[in-house]
Amino acid sequence: MEILRHRRWWVWLPPVFVCLALVAISLFSYFRQHSMLYHPRPYDAVYAHALPQHGVELHFTTFAGKQVAFYLAQETDARLPKRIWVAFCGNGSLALDWTWLIAQDRQNGDAFLLIDYPGYGKSEGYATIASTRAAADRALDALANHLRIDESEIESRLNLIGHSWGTAVALDFAMRHPVQHIILISVFTTLREEAATMVGNPLSYLLIENYDNRAALHKLAQRAPPPKIEIFHGTDDDIIPIRMSRELAETFPSIVKFHPVAGADHISVIGKAANEILSVMRQ
């Protein structure tokens, strides 16, 4: 009987170790998720000449600390640009990474507001949905102050472009400001659903913050008039599956036009679709 009791005790060891391992993985994922989600980095020597000579640094402060955004406008006699494109980069990228695309846009009257997230580039702090939202709103205030106009005059000219993580930031921004046109590149449905593709469905529920792009598009579709939305997504994207963009386009056909980019992955999609993206921006 004593031997049987020992055998029964050992039988419980494997499931106990499995449970402990699952708990450890869950705790690690929960407490380390910010570093898994955000990948901030500063500007290095490569970016020394990234900002064109006519570009302007906008300095402002939020609860996350000192922030920096960039304003690029063509040299015209117009008091205000015809359109202002607010650009939100993907995670791990920086605001000035948009400058190569902007350099190809020769449409007169366009200007660009490039926003870094807190902790990225020259900006201080810690990126969260709240701190990123504050940075975007304050960047708009800083631009109005720079142009010496009321913010309402800017809002009538607002257009948005975002890649990957930046698509969620762009749609979040659009919820608080009137915008005319939104270009989303490699957009996901919700951050939780995207996390599930990477770590599995159970662990995705440990996510503290969740961008819901589906819900944002639902609210934007109810505006009168709603913004015009273009979605670009690479067919070979192995980070954000193209089915997510396709689902959003099929759910909101009245406001969304879908552009699959053949042979493009998550990074190369902007380069491969550059001409088409610029064509859409000029409409």
N, C-alpha and C positions, 0 to 999 in steps of 0.2 A: 504494500500500500504506500509506503514511504517513497519508493521509486516512482510510482505512478503520479504522486503529488508533485515530485520534482519535474517529471515530464510535462505535466500540465502547466507548471510555472514557465518552463522554457517555451511552450507553445505561444505564450502571449508576447514574447520578446519581439518578434518581427513586426506585428501590427503596432506595438508601442513605438518602436523606432520609426516606423513609417509615419505615424501620427506626429511624433516630435519633429520629424523632418519637414512635414507639411506646415506645422505651426511655425517653425523657424523660417521657412521660405515665405510664408505669409507675412510674418513680422518684418522680415527684411524688405519685402516688396512694399509694405505699407510705409515704413519709415524712410526708405530710400527712393521712394517714387519720384520725388522732385528731381533728383540727380539723374533718374532714368528718363524723365520726360523732357527736361530742359538741358540744353548743352550750351551755356553761355561761353563766350570767348571775347577777348579784346581785339582791337585793330592792331595789326602788326605792320612791319615795314612794307609788306606787299601793298598795303592800302595808302601808302604815303601820298600818292598822286591820284587817288580814286575820285576824290571830290573835284569836279570841274572848277575852273577859276571863277565862274559866275555863281557857284554854289555858296550857300550860306548855312552856317551852323546855328541852330536854334537851341538856346540853353534855357531850361526851366526846371522847376523842382516839384516833386510829388512826395507823398509820405514814404516812398522808397528811397528818396535821396535825389541827388542831382541827375538830370537826364539831358540827353542830347539827341536832337533830330536834325534832318538836313532838308533844305529847300532848294530846288533847282527850277529856275524859270528861264525861258528864252528871253533874250534882250529885245524887247519890243517897246513901242511907245504906249501900249495899253496900260491903263492903271491897274487892271486886274487881268489875270490869265483867263482865257475862255473856259478852260477846264483845269481842275486841280486833281491829280491822281495821287491818292494816299496809298502808299505801298507797304505791305507787311510781308517780311521774309519768312522763309521756313525755319524750323528749329535747327540750330547749328549754323545758320547763315547770319549775315549782317545786313543792315540797311543799305550800305554802299555797294552790296553785291548787285543791286538793281541798275547801277549806272551804265553797265555795258548795253543793257536793253534800251535804256532811256536815250543813249547816244544815237540809236538807230531811229528814234522817233523824230521826224522832221516836221511834224504837224505844227503849224504856227498856232500859238495861243495856249499850248499845253504847259503845265507846270507840275512839279512832283514834290510831294512831302514824304520823305523816307523816314520811317520810325524804327528805332531799335528798342527792344524790350529791356526792362530793368535788369541790370547785370550784364548786358550785351554791349559790345563796342565801347563807347565812352560813358555809358550810363551806369549809375550806381544801383545797388539794391538787389532785390530777390524777385524773380519773375513768378507771379501768380496770375490768375485771371483778374483779380482786383487791381493789382499793381500795374499790369499791362493795360488794363482799361483806363486807369488814371493817366498813364503815360500818353496814350493815344489822345485822350481828351485835352490834356494840357498842351500837347504838341500843337493841336489846332488853335488853342488860345494863344500860344507863343507865335504862331504864324500870323494870326490876326493883329497882334501887337507889332510884329515886324512890318507888316504891310500898312499899319496904321488905319485899319478899317474895322468895322463891326464884324463879329464872327458870322452873323447871318448872311453877309455878302459872300463869304467863302462857302457856306453850306449850299447855296444855290448852284455852285459849280463843282460839287464833290463827286468824284468817281473813285472806285476802290479796286486794287489788285492785290491778291495774296496767293502765296504758294504754301501748300502743305499746312503746317501749323498756322501760318498766316491767313489761311482761308477762314479759320474759326475766329481769329482776331478781327478780320475784316467784317465778317457777318455780325459779330458782337458790336463792332463800331457802328455798323449800319442800323442796328436796332435803336441807337440813340441819336442818329443824325439823318437828315434827308439826303439821299444819294441818288444819282441818276443811273449809274452803270457800275456793275460789279463783275470783275473777272476773277474766277476761282480756278487755281491750277492745282490738281491733285487734292481734291477736297475729300474729307471723310464725313460719314453720317453723324456719328457721335464719337467723342473721345473714348467712351467706355467700349463701344463696339469695335473701334480701332485697336484698343488695348487687348481686347479678347482675341484678335487675330495674332497678337504677338505673344501673350502669356497665357491664353486660355480664358474661357468664360468665368470660371469661379474666381480667379485672381483679379479679374477686371472689376469686380464689385468692391475691391479694396480701394479703388480710385477715390481720392478725396475730392478732386475737382473734375468737372465734366463739361466740356463744350458740347452743346447739342445743336448741330448745324441744321438738322431736319426741322427742329422747332423754330429756329431763327428764320428759315425760308418760309415756313408756314405763316409767320407773322408778317414778313415782308410782302408776301403774296396778297395780303389783305389791305395793303396800302392803296390809296387812290391818288395818283397812279403808282403802281409798283415799280421798283427799279428793274432795269433790264439786266439779266444775269447770263454770263457765258461761263461754261465749265470746260476746262481742258484737262485731259487725263491720259497718261501714257498707257498703252495696251500691255506693256511689259513691267508695269510698276509692281515690285515685290514688297513694298512697304505699306502703301495704302492701296488695297485692291480696287481696280477700276469699277467693279460692280457697285461700289458705294456711290461714285459719281453718277453712274448710270441710274441707280435707284432714285437719287435726288432729282435727276432730270425727268425721269418718268413720273415722279410724284407731283412735280410742279411744272408741267409742260407749258403753262401759260406765261411763265416768266423766265424759264431756263432753256438755253440752247446748249446742246452737248456736242463737244468736239473731241472724239477719240484721236489720240496721236499715235499712229502706227509705229511700232518698234521702239518707242520711248520708255525709259524707266523713270523712277521717281526723280532723279537728278537731271537727266538729259532732256526731259520733257520741255523745259522752257527754251532750250536751244533749238530743238527740233521744230517747235511750234512758234518760234519767234516771229516769223513773217506773218503768220495767221493772227497771232496775238496783237501785233502792231496794227494789222488791218482792222481788227475789231475795235481797237482803241481809237482809231481815226474816224469811226462811223459817227 
